[in-house]
Amino acid sequence: MIKLEGVFSGYNREPVLKDIYFEVEEGFVGVIGPNGAGKSTLLKTIASLVEVYEGALYINGKSVTDYKRKELSKILTLVSQDFFPIYDYTVRELVEMGRIAHQGFFPNWTKEDEEQVKIAINTLGIKYLERRRYSQISSGEKRLVMLARAIAQNVRIILVDELELHLDPKHKMVIASYLKKLSKMGIIILAVFHDIDLALSYSDRIIGVKEGRITFDLDVSSSNLREHLEKLYGVDFVEVNGNFGKRIFPFYK
Amino acid sequence: MKKNNLLWIVILVFVAVLSIILSIMLGSVKISPADVFKSPIVLYIRLPRVIMAFITGAALSIVGLTFQSLLKNPLVDPYLIGVSSGASFGAALSFSIAESYGYFWASVAPYMAFVFGLFSAILAIAFSRKGKRISTTELVLAGVSMNMIFSSATVFLLYFFRRSSQGYSVWIFGSLSGVVWKDTVLPFLIFVLYLIFTYTQSVRLDAFSLGEDFAKIVGVETEFLKLTLFLSGVFLTATLVSKVGSIGFVGLVVPHIVRMLFGPSHKFSLLYAILVGGSFLVLVDLFSRIVAPPLEIPIGIVTSFVGVPVFLYIMKSGDER
């Protein structure tokens, strides 16, 4: 469970997020909004990487300030969009890092660690990359590796910043539907999207963020979603109905 | 451990043993293999010196490797960020005071070295820090400045106390001559403790070297890791410097070669760095003894001749940083 109560957070004493209230108990939640709205900061705030100036943040009913890093990392993980390593590890080594929170002071690789890493690698279909170095694979593959690392971490809450980043349509679909499956198994997914159609196709709930504030928090089936999207982005949207259901797209002129 | 790694470790152990044997046999007095274990020159002069060279090379290499990961910067080593020259000043200060005020002051040399080494590194890091980031260029410049200040201060100190500049080269360029068995005990102990601790943290250090946010996300207590590895690394360097002076570039060159050949994973690179770094300094010391007998070239001069080109190469090849 994630709960934010009047949170102000940001960098260098400058709040980016202002007065954020929301609560997620389950499901797949999409976060959308224009560039620079504070979506990434929202995820980083929940992951406790950003300073909170005011308000309170609870994970599973306990204030984040009461968590040790290791405990928090067994519950929650983040796949961020800014990961530019200086040192060139192999894909396998990077996925294995997802198991750090589960290890003791002395490193001991257990059967369970091995199992979780295997599951993660097979789920994302990156077995063929295992021995390759991170610098030698494509941007899309890098993204899959970071998602595999998050899955190996075996947590209850997964935060994904820009889910579709560097992914082709097939991989967008594979990943979004895999995360959707996880969300049905009781894992909370909170994902930032720029692809609105993708966000609306997989999320159960959509949160709009603009200028550091939440402007709406709606079920995806809400009838007034289109107006909210238009206000959020300042462009027109069209609604298309067909045998695939209702879809909403930005109307590019 | 994978087959490949095991094979490499066997090869490197062989190289290390070979370099130690060579170094024991060669020198201004040549010793035949039959007499190696009988000769007092070997037992009381060469062997402690060679062992100290190995410990120093190995220790500076793993401290360099660790610092490069902590600062996320392959251009860093305990010498370049000013730890060694600060420590060297601290040790020289101790010994200078000891000349007038008694032996006690000489016995605290490792601690004085630690205090000044730490002070110098903190200054270098503070000057190069911009918010959360440490600028590479400025860190190197600040480190060079610290080196200048503390090296000058060391020379000044020796003039002031001894009214001569004799002996200053030991502190500025390092020297292994005159090392006796007793000198190897403390460095060896601290080295082993540091290695064990760093090894337990190897996977966390892997994650840390990829960014602090990333490390936090996977469950690393980053503040604990930074503080303990930094302080213990400075202490190990200071302990060495108080015995053999400041030897530059080993901690830069060896980790670079190790990472290039075997990848960055600390689980293995720590072991490789010990073997490569230890053998490297044993051979450098041998070279410095036999190249122009009976003169001995200060060892730090040789390591600088090797290290500076490598430093420039890394700087040039890492332009995108």
Interface residues (C-beta under 8 A of the other chain):
Chain A: N12 K44 A47 S48 L49 K68 R69 K70 L72 S73 K74 T77 L78 S80 F83 F84 P85 I86 Y87 D88 Y89 T90 E93 E96 M97 G98 I100 A101 H102 Q103 F105 F106 P107 R133 R149 Q153
Chain B: S69 K72 N73 P74 G131 T200 S202 V203 R204 D206 A207 S209 L210 G211 D213 F214 K216 I217 V218 G219 V220 E221 T222 R259 G263 P264 S265 K267 R321
